[in-house]
Amino acid sequence: MPVRYYDWIAHFGRRTPDKIAVVDLASQRRLSYSQFDRRISRLASHLREKLGVKRGDRVAVLALNTSDTLEVQFACFRIGAVFLPLNNRLTVPELQFIVGDSAPTVMIHDTDLAEVALAVAKLCNVSSALLFGPGGSYEAAIAAAKPLGTSEVVTLDDISTIMYTSGTTGQPKGAIITHGMTFWNCVNLGGPAFISPSTVLLTVLPLFHTGGLNCYTNPVLHSGGTVLIMRAFDPGQALQLISDASNGINQFFGVPSIYQFMAQHPAFATADFSRLVIGGVGGAPMPVPLLKVWEERGVALQQGYGMTETSPAVLTLDKEDAVRKAGSSGKPVLHTEVRIVRPDGSDADVGELGELWVRGPNVTPGYWNRPDANASSFTDGWLHTGDATRVDAEGFYYIVDRWKDMYISGGENVYPAEVENVLHQIPAIAEAAVIGVPNEQWGEVGMAIVAVRPGHTLAAEAIHAHCAANLARFKCPRLIEFVEALPRNATGKIHKPTLRNHFGVSKATDAARAIAS
């Protein structure tokens, strides 16, 4: 018999009703657990009774960070609907595919993204929309609704969320997130991240991303702690908020670029980090020199590894080992199994490079509408991560490289196939390939290697403009290189190792120079 899902917010609404659950920093709205619970109840009632949202229906959110997004998540949980957070950095064509694939019945959005949200909703025939913010239809709906009568009975095996990640085929894949995956991530991170009812977290990563939502926003709310939500990351504001003792912030999580921006800010030298129990880092490898900069300020950053498909925690490095094992992602979290596998499917030896496979209750059951991806991504319940990994004699894991072509820019995964598809929309391009090249600020940035059709001319500025109109900024290649033809292997496939060898290292300095200019 599957275990039932239980409502964390309703629980703490009864147990610690006056304790602050969330603080929306942009609006300065502070909600106690009882207030948070009541708003979620009325929203759930409106979705079900007025908008006709049924069990299994998807509810989309396109917004900058706000506590309202969390209300939508928990309201969906109460009526058995599926929460669909949308990447607010994507363009209308990119969102059109995702919304068309997931077919939500409601689009909830904020004022800043209203034009994009409504355009996508119209293109995809989304039947209803709600607007966040003062005077918006979202607040009016909560004010007019009655509390939810009866919550839907759901189990840990039921779908709670669909979170889209870029795909190697050029189209995003919707990773299915169950209630159980979210619960087990709360359990898996609770110990290593020292999460408790006394935790006060500053959330700066976007809530559409598993990093913002689950590292550590959901785990902190699951424990009855407090979450302060920043609408969009600002390094100076983050340092000021952490330094201000009245906020009581003792927990923080970011990708490497966020820690770099904070370390480069003038206020970093005098910021007060004395209350920080932990500073977590994930999303991309953390440069060792940057780790040492933070270590000198008394903060031992705790590295980890995970994926959207693993809810996300897989590996964490205890803060006691942060300096001694710099560069490692740590050891497996509690309710998770990992293997390092050779190409023939056998287990790799200590120190030997192989692909990381993951199995456990925190792993996705599959992808939305993608039986092809499900068939190729799993073996006997083991998820193939696509990441080249090794383990040392002490059991510490190191993510060395990616088997696939994906690269990480500023903590965001970029799959070259998706960018290449957009490049090939330009008539003058004969062929194109995209690789990631090293960059001090972003970790990696994209480089497009392009061959132009005979008799055509094409300027780099035209390529940049086309990409900017069709891709999120972090996906747009920062560098363009023109060649007569791309190298291919014996089967005719473009040979990216040759491109990386020729452009990847030798052009890294040029990439940094181009971005700086």
N, C-alpha and C positions, 0 to 999 in steps of 0.2 A: 504494500500500500504506500503510494507516494506521500512524503511528508507535506503537511499543509504549510503554506506561506503565512507568516504572521506579520502584522502591521507595526513597524517600529515606531512611527510617529504617533499613532493612537496609543501605543503602550506608554511612551514618555509623556504624552498629553495627560494621562492619568497619574503616572508615577511622579513626574517632576513638572507639573503644569506651568509653573511660573519661571522655570529656567529658560534662558534665551537659547533658541534652536539655531536661528539664522539671522545674520545682519547683512542687509543689502547696502553696501557702502555707497553706491551711487545715489540712492534715494534716502539713505539714512534710516530706512525702515528696520525696526528690530521686532522680531516675532518670537514670543515664547512658544514652548511646545504646545500649549493648549490653543493659542491663537493660530499657529501653523496647522494644527490638526483640524480646527474648525474651517479654515479656508480651504484646505484640501477636501474636506467632506462636502462643502457646498459646490466646489468646482466639479467634483466627481458626479454629484447630483445633476448639475447643469449638463455635463457631457452626456450622461445617460438619458435624462428625462427630456431635455430641450433639443439636443443635437442628435439624439438617436444613436449614440455610440454604443455598440454591442461588444460582448466578449470577443476578443480576437481582432477587433478593428484597430487600425493604426491611427495614432494622433501625433502629428508632426509639430515640431517647434523649430523656428528659425529666429534666433535672437542672440544678441550679445549677452554676456553673463548677467543673470538676475536670479533672485530667489524664486521668482515665478516659475522658472524652468523646473525647479525641484518640486514645486507644487503640482505641476502637470505630471511629472514622473509618478509621484505617489498617488495622485488621483487616478491615473491609468491602472496602477496596481490594484486599487480598491474595486474597480469595476471590470477587471479582467481584460482591459484594453492593452495595446502594445505601444509603448513609448518610442517615438521615432525622432531623436535629436538630429538636426541637420547642420552640417558644417557651414558656419556663417561666412566663410571665406570663399565659397564656391560661386561660380557664375550661374546665370539662368540656364544655359545649356547643360551644365554639369548637374544642377539640381533637378532639371527636368527628367533626366534619366532615373535618378534615385527615387523621386516622387512617383514617377510613372511605374517603376518596378515595385514599389512598396504599397502604392494605392491607399494613402491615408484618407480618412473621411473628414478630418479637420486639420486646418493649418493655423497654428497659433504663432504670432510674430510680434516683434516690437516695431516702434516707429522708424528707427534707423534702417530697417530692412524691409519696410512695408512694400516698397515698389517691387523688389525682387520676389518677395514671398507671394504677393498677389499675382504677379506675372506667371510664376510657376504654378500656382493654384489654378489659374485659368487654363493654362496649357494642359494640365493634367486632370481637369474636371473635379477638383476637390470641392466638395459640396458646402463646407462651412469654414468660416475664419473667425478668429478672435484676436483683438489687438491688446497687447500688454500696455501698462502704464496708466497714469492718472487720466480720467476721462475716457479711457478706452473701453471697448466692449467686454474685455476680460474682467475688469473690476466691477462693471455693471452686472455681469452674469453672477459673480460670487455674491454680490450684495443682494440680488433678487432671489437667489436659490435657497431652498430649504436644505437642511443637513441630509446627507445620504441615509436612506433608510436601512438597507441591508447590503453589505459588501458581497461581491462575488467570491465564491469559494474557489481559490486557486491553489496549486501545489508548487513545490520547488521545481517540478519538471515543466511547468507551463512557461510559455514565452512571456517575458516582461518587456523586452527592448529589442529593437533591431538597430544595429550601429554599422554604418557603411564604411568600408575601408577600400582604398584603391586596389584594383586588381591587375595582375600581370597580363591579362588579356586586353587591357585598355579600358575596361568598364568596371566600376566599383562593385564590390560584393557586400551584401547585407549579412553581417555576422549575427546569428541568432543568439540572444542573451536570455537565459532562463532566470527565474527567481532564485533558483539554487545556485547558479553561478555567482550572482551578486552576493548572496548570503555567504558562500564559502570564501569569496574574496575578502569579505569583512572579517571572517575568522582567520584566514591566512595572513592578513596584514596586521591584525590587531596586536599580536605579540611583538613582532619585529619592529613595528612602528610606534610601540608604546601608546596605543590609542586607548583612551579610557573616558569616563564621564567628565573628567577634568580637562580633556583636550580642547584647545581653542585653535582651530585651523584657519589659516588664511589661504583661500582658494584663488589662484590667479590663472590657472590653465582653463581653457574653454570647457564648458559643461557639455558640449556636444562630443567631446573627446573622452575616451575611457580614462585618460590621465586626470582630467579635471573632475570627472564624475566619480571615479572610483579610487583615486589616489589624492586625497583620502576622504573626499566629501561624504560619500555614502557610508564608509566604515565609521566615520566620526558620528554621524547621525544615528547609526545603528547602535553606538555605544552610549548615546545620550549626551554627547558633547556639543560644542558650539562651532558653527562655521561662519566666517566672514567672507563675503563674496565680492571680489573686485570685478567691475564690469569689463574692463580691459586692462591688461598688465601694463603698469608703469613702474619702472625700477625705483625711482625716487619715492613715489608714494608707498611702494611696498616696504622700503627701508624705514620710512617714517612710521608706518603702521606697526611694524615689528618692534621698533625702538620705543614706542609709546607704551609705558607700563599699564596704562588704563585699559588697553585693549586685551592684555593678557595672552597675546598670541604665543603659543608654545609648540606649534606644529606648522611645517611648511613643506611644499613639494613643488618641484619644477623640472623642466628639461634643462640641459646644459646651457643653452643660450640665455635662459632667464638668469641663471647664476652668473653668467659672464656679464650681462648687462648691469646687474646689481653691483658686481665687483668693480666695474668701470665707472660707476657713478661717484661723484665727489662725496656724497654722504656715506659711502661705504666705510671709510676709515674711522668714522666716529659713531657708526650705528651700534646700537645695544642689542646683542644677540644672546644675552645671558639667560633669557627665559626659554630659548629654543631647546626643547627636548630632542628634536630631530629635524634635520633637513634632508628630505628624500629627493633622489634624482633618478630619472629614467628617461626613456624615449630615444636615447642615443648614447653612444659611448662618451664618458666624461673625460676630457683631457686631464692628465695627471697634474700639469702645472696649475690648472684651475682648482683642482682639489686642494693643492697645497696653499693657494691664496686664501681659501676659506678656512683651511686648517689653522693658518696663522692668526685668524680672527676668532679662533676657538670653536669653530663649527666643523665637526667631522661629518661630511656629507655621506649619506647612506645610499649606495647605489643599488639598483635592482634591474630586473628584466621582466618584461611581460608583453602581451599582445592583446588587442581587442578580443581576439578569439579565446583568450584564457582569463578574461574578466578583471584585471589583466595579470595579476601577480603570478610569477613562476619562480623567480629567484630573488633573494634579497641578501644583502651583505650587512651583517651586524655592524653597528657603528664602532664597536671595539676593534673591528678588523679593517675599518675604512682606510687607514693609512698603510697598515702592513700589507694589505691585499689590494692596493690601488690598481684599478683596471679590471678587477673581477666584479661580476654581477652577483657573487655570493653563492648561497646554497639554496636548494629547493625549499619553498614554503611548505607548511605543515601538511595540508591535504592535497598533495600534488606528487605525481611520479614523473621523472624525466629519464631519458636515455640519450646517449650520443651514438649515432648509428652510421655505420659505413654504407657506401652505395649498394652493397650486396644485402643489406638488411641486418647484418650482424653488429654486435655492440663493439664500439671502439675501445681501445685500451686507454689507460691513463696517459694523458699528454698527447694523444692522437686526435687529429682533427676529424670531425664528423658532423652530421646534421643533428640538431637538437629536436627530439620528439617529446611530446608532453601528453600525459593522460591523467584524468581525475575529474571530480565533480565540478571543477571550475572551468572545464573545457567546453566550448560550444558543441551542440549536437549537429551543427552544420550551417549552411548558408541559405538564405532566403531565395527560393526559385532557382537554385543552382545545383542540380543533381550532378552536373559534370565536375564542379569544384569539390563537392562532397566526396565523389569517388576518388579523386586524385589527391585529396588532402589528408586522408585517414588510412591507417593500416591497423586493423584489430583494435580500434578505439584510440590509437595513438595519433595525435595531430602532428603533421610534419610542419615544423616552423619555417623551414627554408633558411635557417641561420646556422652558419658554420661555427662550431663550438668545440672547446676542449675543457677537460677537467684536470686539476693538478692532484698530487698525491694526498693533499689534505681535504679533498672534496670540494674545492672552490671552482666554480664554473667561469669560463671566459668566453664571451661572444666575440669571435675573431672577425668574422665577415659574414656576408649574406650569400647563400647559394644563388639566390635569384638576383635580378638586376636592380632591385629596389635600392634607393639611397635615402638618407635621412637629412633633411634640411631644417634646422631650427626645431628639431623634435617632431617634424611632420614627415610621414612616409611619402615618398614620391616614386611612382612606378613609371619608368621610361616609356612603356608601351602606350600609356594614356597620353603622354605628351607627344609622342611620335604620331599618334593618330591625328592630333590637332595640326601638327606640322604638315602632314600629308594632305591637309585640306588646301594648302597653298599651291595653286596650279604650277608655279615655276619650279617647285621642288621635285627633283627626280627621286631622291631617296634621302632618308634622314635617320640618324640615331642619336640617342640621348644617353649620357653617362653622368655620374656624379664625380665632382672633383673636390679635393680638400679645400676648406676655407676656414680661416681662424675664427671668424665671427659666427657662422652658421653651422659649422661642422662640415657640411658639404653643400655645394650648389650645383645646379644643372648646367651642363654644356651640351649644346646641340651641334652635331657635325652634319653638315648639309652639302649635298651635291645638287647643283642647279641643272635644269633641263637645257640641252643644247638650244641655242638661239634665244634664250631667256636671260634676263638680268634680275637680280634680287638683292636688295639691301638688307643689312642686319636690322635696321630700324623697322622695316616692314614686318619682319618675323617677330620682333618684340611686340609690335602693335597687335598683330594677329593673336599671339599667345595671351596678351593681356586681356583681350576681349573674350577669350574662350576658356581660360584657365585661372584658377586661384593664383594669387601672386607667388606663393611659395613653390608652385609647380613650374612657373615660367623659367625657362633657361636663362641664366644670367650672361652666359657667353655663347657666341656663335662662331663656329669655325667653318670655312668653306673649303671643300676638297673636290677633286675631279670625280672621284669614285670612292665608295666605302669598301673596306676589305671584307672579303667573304671567305667562308670555309669551303670544303670540298662539296658540300651539299647545297651551296648557294646562300647559306644563312649569313647575315652580317656578323662578323667576328668581333665582338665587343672587347675581348681581352687585348686585341691589337690596338683598338682605339684607346683603351685605358693606359696601355703601356706608352703610347705615343703622345696622348694629350693629358691624361689624368694627373701625372706628377709634374710634368714640365710646364703645364699651364696653371698650376695651382696658385702660383704667385700672381700671375696675370689676373686670375679670378678675383683674388683679394683686392688687387689694384682697381679692377673694373667696378667692384661694388663700392669701394671707398670713394670713387669719383662720381 
